[in-house]
Amino acid sequence: MTNAKTTPTSSASKSRYPDLAKRIAQACDGNPNVPPPNFGRLGWIQNQFENRGVSISIETVRRWLGGEARPRAKMMQMLAQTLSVDHAWLALGSSPEMTEKQQAARNATASGAVNLIAGLIQMGGGTPAFPEEPGDTDLTAIIKGAQYSIHVATADHTDKGWKFAVPIGALNDLVLGVIRTGEMSFRIVELDADGLESEGRRNGGHLVVTMSDDLLTGEHQWGEIKTFSQRL
């Protein structure tokens, strides 16, 4: 009788808040400071809370990320601040202060780099659009009659150079890396699939590459995007 009553519950039934879990995952994946899943992500979030004077357990963080539990209001606000995303979007999936296009951009990635690329494409005469479903593709664009699926990655500056972490699932897209060189200055690099596969170091579900200021990784030269007014 005991065995009949202890049938394991499926993982799907444990996830009471799957949409929240997806948004938290999107926010983590879009923040270059957050480690990949299974490579210290839970501990990193725990440490960020402790740095703000709030003690939480690894198990609590795991339940949030797994959709098994929902943070209380104050914790939700702190989690949004930790991940650098809009509080209303993280908690509810939308924000009254944002336009529909901005909401879609926020859902696609937590980084403002996507909005930057979309704006530059539009200023160059192209037509950007944000996908309705979240995934590795951050935006699509038509540039001079050619259509592109684009993934945007932001650089993290380290003592070894500019580091990018690109989801393996994004290799079928045009991957554009954004390097912030000043408050209002940026460089945009094409992270081509051949270079990512040859020079990338696998870290969970990501390929990690580090390049110099000359946009070199070993002998591989990454191409810099100078304009969106012509085909890429």
Secondary structure by P-SEA (a helix, b strand, c coil): cccccccccccccccccaaaaaaaaaaaaaccccccccccaaaaaaaaaaaacccccaaaaaaaaaccccccaaaaaaaaaaaccccccccccccccccaaaaaaaaacccaaaaaaaaaaaaacbbbbbbcccccccccccccccccbbbbbbbbbccccbbbbbbccccccbbbbbbbcccccbbbbbbcaaaaaacbbbcccbbbbbbccccccccbbbbbbccccccc
